[in-house]
């Protein structure tokens, strides 16, 4: 079979499919033909474009005309300042200074140390008026040698007064026991409370308590109150006095008690018991 006969047969076969009475065969054949045609075009077109782009005959020189404009910039001349002659300066005269001898360095205060002067403990120049509530008398057994002082009250309205010293003194033979009973409870600046509370004369006949006003009263009333005892005989007929002194800081000094302007006195009187006392009768069931 020659090449021409093969081409003729392919044409006949192609046109038989192209003109087929079956709709599906006709559509499929035409779709196949369009696909082949598109493939040929997509292959040939880029190659043809590349060949045309590289052909020197197809390229034409493009001349761009650029109008060049020349701009002349004129810089104005600035007048130069003529150098001025400065007057000749005469050299400064040398000043001879005597050598300074460094003095002994003074130690600087460390940061955090207070440079304010410490306030001296003393009674205030103007003593405030205290409101004192102490029973004027207390009834006890004529033979009693011990007595608990009822709780007292003391206050003042001056906001500048912060600390108070309470002085307690009694008749001869009386002894006062404050705070913990039976042991000395004296406190000074070297105790654990930092010196804000002072107590002097515990278990003696002259007791001094100093702290903030309310705290001083509470110390006197602590442990069931101030315990009073007698060294000789009964307590009936004896008396004690309480004086209140406003001070600049806690201090327990009996010499400052004379500055008091407020105070109270309490007398211990015997109960009215004698042989004529008659008790009431009662019935036993």
C-alpha positions in Angstrom: 0.0 0.0 0.0 1.4 3.3 -1.0 1.5 6.5 1.0 -1.1 8.1 -1.1 -3.5 5.2 -0.6 -3.0 5.4 3.2 -3.8 9.1 3.1 -7.0 8.5 1.1 -8.2 5.8 3.5 -7.6 8.1 6.5 -9.5 10.8 4.8 -12.4 8.5 4.0 -12.5 7.2 7.5 -12.3 10.7 9.0 -15.1 12.0 6.8 -17.2 8.9 7.6 -16.9 9.8 11.3 -17.5 13.5 10.6 -20.7 12.8 8.7 -21.9 9.9 10.8 -25.5 9.5 11.5 -24.8 8.8 15.2 -24.8 12.0 17.1 -22.2 10.8 19.7 -19.7 9.7 17.0 -20.1 12.9 15.1 -19.5 15.1 18.3 -16.6 13.0 19.4 -14.9 13.2 15.9 -15.4 16.9 15.8 -14.0 17.4 19.3 -11.0 15.3 18.4 -10.4 17.4 15.3 -10.6 20.6 17.3 -8.2 19.3 19.9 -5.6 18.3 17.2 -6.0 21.7 15.5 -5.5 23.5 18.8 -2.4 21.5 19.6 -0.9 22.3 16.3 -1.6 26.0 16.6 -0.2 26.1 20.2 3.0 24.5 19.0 3.6 26.4 15.8 2.6 29.9 16.9 5.3 30.4 19.6 8.0 29.0 17.3 6.9 31.4 14.5 6.9 34.3 16.8 10.4 33.5 18.0 11.7 33.3 14.5 10.1 36.6 13.5 11.6 38.3 16.6 15.1 37.2 15.8 14.9 38.2 12.1 17.0 41.3 11.5 14.8 42.4 8.7 11.8 42.7 11.0 13.7 44.9 13.4 13.6 48.7 12.7 15.8 51.1 14.6 13.9 53.4 16.9 15.4 56.8 17.3 14.4 58.8 20.3 14.9 62.5 20.1 15.7 64.0 23.4 15.6 67.7 23.6 18.4 68.8 25.8 17.9 72.1 27.5 20.8 73.9 29.0 20.0 75.8 32.2 22.4 78.5 33.3 22.5 79.1 37.0 24.0 82.4 38.1 25.5 82.4 41.6 25.5 85.9 43.0 28.8 86.9 44.5 28.7 87.2 48.2 30.7 90.0 49.7 33.6 88.7 51.7 34.1 90.4 55.0 37.4 92.1 55.3 39.5 90.8 58.1 39.3 93.1 61.1 42.4 93.7 63.1 41.8 92.7 66.8 43.6 94.7 69.4 46.5 92.9 70.9 45.7 91.4 74.2 48.1 91.8 77.0 48.9 88.6 79.0 47.1 88.3 82.3 49.3 88.9 85.3 50.2 85.8 87.3 48.6 85.6 90.7 50.5 83.8 93.4 48.3 81.9 95.8 49.5 80.5 99.1 49.4 76.7 99.3 46.4 75.3 101.0 46.9 72.7 103.7 44.0 70.2 103.7 42.2 70.1 107.0 41.3 66.9 108.7 38.2 65.4 107.0 35.0 65.5 108.9 33.0 62.2 108.7 29.8 62.6 106.8 26.6 61.4 108.4 25.5 58.1 106.9 22.3 58.0 104.9 19.3 57.1 107.0 20.7 58.6 110.2 18.5 61.2 111.8 20.2 64.6 112.1 17.4 66.0 114.2 18.2 66.7 117.8 16.8 64.3 120.3 14.0 65.7 122.4 14.9 66.0 126.0 12.5 64.3 128.5 10.9 67.0 130.7 7.5 68.2 131.8 5.6 70.4 129.4 5.7 74.1 130.2 1.9 74.3 129.9 0.2 71.4 131.7 -3.2 70.4 130.3 -6.2 69.7 132.4 -6.8 65.9 132.8 -10.3 64.4 133.3 -9.6 62.0 136.2 -12.1 59.5 137.6 -11.0 57.9 140.8 -13.3 56.8 143.7 -12.8 59.2 146.6 -12.9 56.4 149.1 -12.8 52.6 149.4 -14.4 50.5 152.1 -12.2 47.7 153.5 -12.1 45.4 156.4 -10.4 47.2 159.3 -8.1 44.3 159.7 -7.2 44.0 156.0 -3.6 44.6 154.9 -4.1 44.3 151.2 -6.4 46.0 148.7 -6.9 46.1 144.9 -7.4 49.6 143.6 -10.5 49.8 141.3 -9.8 50.7 137.7 -9.3 54.4 137.1 -9.8 56.6 134.1 -7.8 59.6 132.9 -7.8 61.6 129.6 -7.0 65.0 128.2 -8.2 66.9 125.1 -4.9 68.6 124.0 -3.8 66.9 120.7 -0.2 68.1 121.2 0.1 66.1 124.5 1.2 62.5 123.7 2.9 61.2 126.8 1.8 61.2 130.4 3.6 60.3 133.7 1.4 59.0 136.5 2.8 59.4 140.1 1.3 57.2 142.9 2.3 57.8 146.5 0.6 56.9 149.7 0.7 57.1 153.5 3.7 55.7 155.5 3.9 51.9 155.4 2.0 51.4 152.1 3.5 49.5 149.2 2.3 49.5 145.5 2.6 46.5 143.2 1.8 47.2 139.5 1.5 44.9 136.5 2.8 41.4 137.4 2.2 40.8 141.1 4.9 39.7 143.5 7.9 40.6 141.2 9.5 44.0 140.3 8.1 45.2 137.0 10.4 48.2 136.6 11.1 49.3 133.0 13.7 51.7 131.7 15.2 52.7 128.3 17.2 49.5 128.0 14.2 47.2 128.0 12.7 45.3 125.0 9.9 47.8 124.4 12.4 50.4 123.1 11.9 52.9 125.9 8.4 53.9 125.0 7.1 52.6 128.4 8.7 53.5 131.8 8.0 52.2 135.3 9.9 53.1 138.4 9.4 52.2 142.1 7.5 49.0 141.7 7.1 47.2 145.1 7.8 50.5 146.9 5.8 53.4 148.4 6.4 55.7 145.4 5.3 54.4 142.0 5.9 56.2 138.7 4.5 55.0 135.3 5.1 56.8 132.0 3.9 56.1 128.4 1.3 57.4 126.0 -1.7 58.6 128.0 -4.0 55.7 127.3 -1.2 53.2 127.6 0.0 54.6 131.0 -3.6 54.2 132.4 -3.9 50.7 131.0 -0.6 49.7 132.7 -1.8 50.9 136.0 -5.1 49.0 135.6 -3.5 45.8 134.2 -3.3 42.5 136.1 -6.6 43.2 138.0 -5.5 46.7 139.0 -2.9 48.2 141.3 -2.2 46.0 144.3 -1.8 47.9 147.6 -0.3 46.3 150.7 0.7 47.4 154.2 4.0 46.8 155.9 2.7 47.4 159.4 -0.9 47.2 160.5 -4.2 47.5 158.5 -4.8 49.8 155.6 -8.0 51.3 156.9 -7.7 55.1 157.5 -4.8 55.5 155.1 -4.9 57.3 151.7 -3.1 57.5 148.4 -2.8 60.2 145.8 -2.5 60.0 142.0 -0.9 62.9 140.0 -0.8 63.3 136.2 2.0 65.1 134.5 2.3 65.8 130.7 5.9 65.1 129.5 7.7 65.5 126.2 8.7 61.8 126.1 8.3 58.8 128.4 10.3 59.4 131.6 9.9 58.0 135.2 11.4 60.6 137.4 9.8 61.4 140.8 11.3 64.9 140.7 8.9 65.8 137.8 5.8 64.9 139.9 5.8 68.3 141.4 4.8 69.8 138.0 1.4 68.0 138.1 -1.7 70.2 137.8 -4.3 67.3 137.8 -4.8 64.5 140.3 -7.0 62.7 142.7 -6.9 61.4 146.3 -8.5 58.2 147.6 -9.0 57.3 151.3 -9.4 53.7 152.5 -12.1 53.7 155.2 -13.1 50.8 157.4 -16.3 49.0 157.0 -19.0 49.8 159.7 -18.7 46.5 161.6 -18.7 46.3 165.4 -20.2 44.2 168.2 -23.6 45.9 167.8 -24.1 44.7 164.3 -27.1 42.5 164.1 -27.7 40.0 161.3 -31.1 39.2 160.0 -32.8 36.0 161.0 -33.9 33.2 158.7 -35.9 30.0 158.8 -34.5 26.7 158.0 -36.6 24.2 156.1 
